[in-house]
């Protein structure tokens, strides 16, 4: 029997239902804005706390395309995005690069340093002009022990990230490249309300989308044209060339 029991309709339906449930829950966790997170933590505002954490922190102003850290660098700090978007990538031994995540405002990255990671397993670069808080490992560890609300928020973030990784694995194993592309676009757009377009990333390339989906640029181009004709996405044009995504694109993901 193949992966997921392809010969068993009941198993296939179970996997499909599980994927839908995980997908919706993962979207909810990833789109939660800092203001909502603050309310869930009794009014605790991570932006304010992290900005006043004391020694061992530094604000980085990273212009678009600037490398924040490179694969193999010393893992001695954690980062918190206060403004902008950061692209996380990894390069294989044969030089093939893959995009593993795009981190937006109100989210951490580089957290492997807190779990004993000595060297960066991947690279991080600014996709837009960014304002990023760099917190040294010891400073962050002390703050997590000292401030329960920060610790609670950080654990919730890690759980959300873990759900995302599990969802990525299910997505790669069971779904077509068209569904995977639709899911990536919805995640980037933070899954807005029905009929309300939200800006994704200015001038996001089809090569980047292909990396994230695990397919070719030509397939991404084909599906993007289909989504546009069906009214699921819209090219806003202008100097930034922003792409707008409608939540109706969710129909592609959830359609069996």
C-alpha positions in Angstrom: 0.0 0.0 0.0 1.3 3.5 -0.8 1.8 6.5 1.4 -1.4 7.4 3.2 -3.2 4.2 2.1 -4.0 5.3 -1.5 -6.1 2.2 -2.0 -8.4 2.9 0.9 -11.0 5.5 0.4 -11.8 5.8 4.1 -8.1 6.5 4.9 -7.9 9.0 2.1 -11.0 10.8 3.4 -9.5 10.8 6.9 -6.3 12.4 5.7 -8.2 14.9 3.7 -10.4 15.9 6.7 -7.3 16.1 9.0 -5.5 18.3 6.5 -8.4 20.7 6.2 -8.6 20.9 10.0 -4.9 21.5 10.4 -4.8 24.0 7.6 -7.6 26.2 9.0 -6.1 26.1 12.5 -2.6 26.8 11.2 -3.9 29.9 9.3 -5.6 31.1 12.5 -2.4 30.9 14.5 -0.2 32.4 11.9 -2.5 35.4 11.2 -3.0 36.4 14.8 -1.8 40.0 15.0 0.3 41.3 18.0 -2.7 43.2 19.5 -4.8 39.9 19.7 -1.8 38.1 21.2 -1.5 40.9 23.8 -5.1 40.5 24.8 -4.7 36.7 25.1 -1.7 37.3 27.5 -3.6 39.6 29.9 -2.6 42.8 28.2 1.1 41.9 27.9 2.5 43.6 24.8 5.6 41.8 23.5 6.7 44.8 21.4 6.8 47.0 24.5 8.5 44.4 26.6 11.1 43.4 24.0 11.9 47.1 23.4 12.7 47.6 27.0 14.4 44.3 27.8 17.6 45.9 28.7 21.2 45.1 27.7 21.7 42.5 25.0 19.3 43.9 22.5 19.7 46.0 19.3 17.5 47.4 16.7 18.5 46.5 13.1 17.3 48.5 10.1 17.7 46.1 7.2 17.0 47.4 3.7 15.4 45.1 1.2 17.6 42.1 0.2 20.1 42.6 3.0 21.3 39.4 4.6 20.5 39.3 8.3 22.4 36.1 9.0 23.9 33.4 6.7 23.8 29.6 6.8 26.8 28.5 8.9 27.0 31.7 11.0 27.2 31.5 14.8 23.7 31.1 16.3 24.0 33.5 19.2 20.8 35.5 19.1 17.1 35.4 18.3 15.3 38.0 16.1 11.8 39.6 16.3 10.3 41.3 13.3 8.9 44.7 14.2 8.3 45.9 10.6 8.6 44.2 7.2 9.0 40.7 6.0 12.0 38.3 6.2 12.7 35.3 3.9 14.3 32.2 5.4 16.2 29.9 3.0 18.4 26.9 3.1 21.0 25.7 0.6 21.9 22.0 0.0 25.4 20.7 -0.4 25.0 20.7 -4.2 24.0 24.4 -4.1 20.2 24.1 -4.5 18.3 26.8 -2.5 14.9 26.5 -1.0 12.6 29.0 0.7 11.3 27.5 3.9 9.4 30.4 5.4 8.5 34.1 5.1 8.4 35.7 8.5 6.2 38.8 9.0 5.6 41.5 11.7 5.1 40.2 15.2 7.0 36.9 14.7 10.3 35.5 15.8 13.0 33.8 13.8 16.4 32.3 14.6 14.9 30.6 17.7 17.1 27.5 17.1 19.8 29.4 19.1 17.8 28.9 22.2 17.7 25.1 21.8 21.5 24.5 21.6 21.9 25.2 17.9 25.5 26.4 17.5 25.4 27.3 13.8 22.6 28.7 11.6 20.9 25.9 9.6 19.7 28.4 7.1 19.9 32.1 6.0 17.6 35.0 6.6 17.3 38.1 4.3 15.0 41.1 4.2 12.3 40.9 1.6 11.2 44.4 2.3 12.7 47.3 4.3 12.7 45.8 7.8 13.0 46.9 11.4 14.2 43.9 13.4 15.0 43.5 17.1 18.0 41.3 17.7 18.1 39.8 21.2 21.2 38.0 22.4 20.6 34.4 23.5 21.4 34.9 27.2 19.2 38.0 27.4 16.3 36.2 25.8 16.7 33.2 28.1 16.8 35.4 31.2 13.7 37.3 30.0 11.8 34.0 29.4 12.5 32.9 32.9 11.7 36.3 34.4 8.5 37.1 32.5 5.8 34.4 32.4 3.7 36.3 29.9 6.5 36.4 27.4 7.3 32.8 28.0 3.6 31.9 27.4 3.5 33.9 24.2 6.8 32.4 23.0 5.6 28.8 23.6 2.4 29.6 21.7 4.5 30.9 18.8 6.6 27.7 18.8 3.5 25.5 18.8 2.1 27.5 15.9 5.4 27.1 14.0 5.4 23.4 14.7 1.8 23.0 13.4 3.0 24.9 10.3 5.8 22.4 9.7 3.5 19.4 10.2 1.1 21.0 7.7 3.9 21.6 5.3 4.8 17.9 5.4 1.2 16.8 4.9 0.9 19.3 2.1 3.9 17.9 0.3 2.8 14.2 0.7 -0.8 14.4 -0.3 -1.6 17.6 -2.3 -1.0 18.7 -5.9 1.2 21.6 -6.7 -1.8 23.7 -7.5 -3.2 23.2 -4.0 0.2 23.9 -2.4 0.5 27.1 -4.3 -3.0 28.2 -3.2 -2.1 27.5 0.4 1.2 29.4 0.2 -0.6 32.5 -1.2 -3.3 32.3 1.5 -0.6 32.1 4.2 1.3 35.0 2.8 -2.0 37.0 2.6 -2.9 36.1 6.2 -6.2 34.7 5.1 -8.4 37.8 4.9 -12.1 38.0 5.2 -14.3 36.7 2.3 -14.0 39.0 -0.7 -11.5 41.4 0.9 -8.2 41.4 -1.0 -5.0 41.6 1.1 -1.6 42.6 -0.2 1.0 39.8 -0.3 4.6 40.7 -0.9 5.5 43.5 -3.3 6.9 41.9 -6.5 7.2 38.4 -5.1 8.9 36.4 -7.8 7.5 33.2 -9.3 10.9 31.6 -8.6 10.4 32.2 -4.9 6.9 30.8 -5.0 8.2 27.8 -6.9 10.8 27.2 -4.2 8.1 27.4 -1.5 5.7 25.1 -3.3 8.3 22.6 -4.5 7.6 22.8 -8.2 8.8 24.6 -11.4 8.4 28.3 -12.3 6.4 27.3 -15.4 3.8 25.4 -13.3 3.5 28.4 -10.9 3.0 30.7 -13.9 0.3 28.4 -15.3 -1.6 28.2 -12.0 -1.2 31.9 -11.3 -2.9 32.7 -14.6 -5.7 30.3 -13.8 -6.2 31.9 -10.4 -6.3 35.3 -11.9 -8.9 34.3 -14.5 -11.1 32.8 -11.8 -10.9 36.0 -9.8 -8.9 34.5 -6.9 -6.0 36.8 -7.2 -5.4 40.3 -8.6 -2.3 42.1 -9.8 -2.6 45.5 -8.3 0.1 47.0 -10.5 1.8 50.3 -9.7 5.4 50.7 -8.8 5.4 48.0 -6.2 3.6 45.4 -8.4 1.7 44.1 -5.3 -0.3 40.9 -5.6 -3.7 40.8 -3.9 -5.2 37.5 -2.8 -8.9 36.9 -2.1 -9.9 34.4 0.5 -12.1 32.7 -2.1 -8.8 31.0 -3.1 -9.4 28.7 -0.1 -11.9 26.8 -2.3 -8.9 25.5 -4.3 -7.3 24.1 -1.1 -10.4 22.6 0.4 -11.8 21.1 -2.9 -11.4 17.3 -3.1 
